Amino acid sequence: MSTEKNIALEFNEFSKNYTSDMIACVPCYADLISSFIKYLPDNFQPERILDLGCGNGNVTSRLLSRFPEAKYTLVDASSEMIELCRKLFRDHDMSYANRYFNEFEFERDTYDLVVAGFSLHHCEDPEKRSMFRKIYSSLKRGGIFSYCDLMISKDHPEHPALLERWKEFVERTFPDGEKWEWIMEHYEAFDRPTNYPAQKEWIKDAGFSNIQTPFNKDFWVYLQAMK
Ligand SMILES: C[S@@+](CC[C@H](N)C(=O)[O-])C[C@H]1O[C@@H](n2cnc3c(N)ncnc32)[C@H](O)[C@@H]1O
């Protein structure tokens, strides 16, 4: 079974205590999720929103609080995550795609806002570049792409020190070391983070302008770009 196929199974398992695990294991998780509404322009009123790697719906929940009338499309490879979203958003008319990104059909000039919370670091660099191009094509003119993730490559000179700081953060909640061991197994098998400067170039190459990182702390980055 390919790594990609395993992602769905991994997140089916991870879905059980997902939000509490993310808060305890991902530095700045709450700040980064809040960024999806905090930094959008005041007058921005998206009608159609695409959430790539929706997980259990934390990003869409935030967006819904500000844009209750928008039409949402949620994509995720994990059937358990999609099921959690179906329950959470049962009173809303959402579209769901239980698909890998490379199986999802990005319709052209369709969305006003495309969001990706902690999901694109699962893609290898060529897939990230291709995703930026597909996202650009799927946005309407004036549309916004917003994305948060860990943005440091594993061969970056600062990467070992980042891992040390991350470990200290996790061990504040889980001091026995088992959780950190699990995170590192997941990180090795499924996470392919990329430096911010490289991603910025690819996002620019895809056609985006006004690329900004209003939240950026210790390689945990929230970015916004405009079509
Ligand atoms: C770390 S979770 C993030 C969930 C949510 N966006 C958040 O910010 O809390 C990553 C999600 O992306 C999904 N995912 C990862 N790679 C994917 C891919 N290639 N295609 C579709 N979904 C993917 C996983 O199944 C998982 O639910």
The ligand as a MOL file (V3000), in Angstrom:
LIG
                    3D

  0  0  0     0  0            999 V3000
M  V30 BEGIN CTAB
M  V30 COUNTS 27 29 0 0 0
M  V30 BEGIN ATOM
M  V30 1 C -3.5520 17.3270 10.2500 0
M  V30 2 S -5.1320 17.1030 9.5490 0 CHG=1
M  V30 3 C -5.7500 18.7650 9.4270 0
M  V30 4 C -7.2450 18.8460 9.5850 0
M  V30 5 C -7.8360 20.2530 9.6740 0
M  V30 6 N -7.7050 20.9530 8.3990 0
M  V30 7 C -7.2070 21.0550 10.7740 0
M  V30 8 O -6.5850 22.0810 10.4780 0
M  V30 9 O -7.3320 20.6700 11.9350 0 CHG=-1
M  V30 10 C -4.7660 16.7430 7.8620 0
M  V30 11 C -5.9850 16.2210 7.1100 0
M  V30 12 O -5.6570 16.2100 5.7140 0
M  V30 13 C -6.0710 14.9710 5.1670 0
M  V30 14 N -5.1490 14.6820 4.0520 0
M  V30 15 C -3.8010 14.5770 4.1030 0
M  V30 16 N -3.2970 14.3480 2.8890 0
M  V30 17 C -4.3510 14.3020 2.0370 0
M  V30 18 C -4.4660 14.0990 0.6340 0
M  V30 19 N -3.4020 13.9030 -0.1480 0
M  V30 20 N -5.7020 14.1430 0.0900 0
M  V30 21 C -6.8010 14.3650 0.8680 0
M  V30 22 N -6.7500 14.5460 2.2050 0
M  V30 23 C -5.5320 14.5230 2.7820 0
M  V30 24 C -5.9710 13.9600 6.3020 0
M  V30 25 O -6.8240 12.8480 6.0950 0
M  V30 26 C -6.3560 14.8070 7.5040 0
M  V30 27 O -7.7270 14.7420 7.8150 0
M  V30 END ATOM
M  V30 BEGIN BOND
M  V30 1 1 1 2
M  V30 2 1 2 3
M  V30 3 1 2 10
M  V30 4 1 3 4
M  V30 5 1 4 5
M  V30 6 1 5 6
M  V30 7 1 5 7
M  V30 8 2 7 8
M  V30 9 1 7 9
M  V30 10 1 10 11
M  V30 11 1 11 12
M  V30 12 1 11 26
M  V30 13 1 12 13
M  V30 14 1 13 14
M  V30 15 1 13 24
M  V30 16 1 14 15
M  V30 17 1 14 23
M  V30 18 2 15 16
M  V30 19 1 16 17
M  V30 20 1 17 18
M  V30 21 2 17 23
M  V30 22 1 18 19
M  V30 23 2 18 20
M  V30 24 1 20 21
M  V30 25 2 21 22
M  V30 26 1 22 23
M  V30 27 1 24 25
M  V30 28 1 24 26
M  V30 29 1 26 27
M  V30 END BOND
M  V30 END CTAB
M  END
